[in-house]
């Protein structure tokens, strides 16, 4: 009975014109089963080993990588991109690039600022800026070795 009530309320919320799309997605997402939100990805770790990882739609790629032990949580303490040091930089396989939203100006700036060659690799993304969706099921991500200045 509780599930049918949640589904009914969710459909009523989606019909309200005053709610933003973000609010509607939060309300709908909260009533969905966790199993329906699972996004399975493949990650190539710095040693070249392919690992299957799991994230949830609506979660950032960074959170999925941290939860699966591929990025040290202490290395990405900052939530705002303005203070970002690109420690969560990853490389996305070519066939998945067009499924991602384009890089923002801020993300490109951070990536260029932290690139020694000042040339932006088209596969580079900040994992904190990539939001997982069901469309990204099976995406392949490479986690590069930490840069010498990132190692404590």
Secondary structure, DSSP 8 states (H G I E B T S, - for coil): -HHHHHHHHHHHHHT-TTS-HHHHHHHHHHHS-HHHHEEEEEEE-TTS-EEEEEEETTSBHHHHHHHTTSS-GGG----SGGG---TTEEEE-HHHHTTS----HHHHHHHHHT-TT----TTEEEGGG-B--GGGTT-EEE-----GGG--
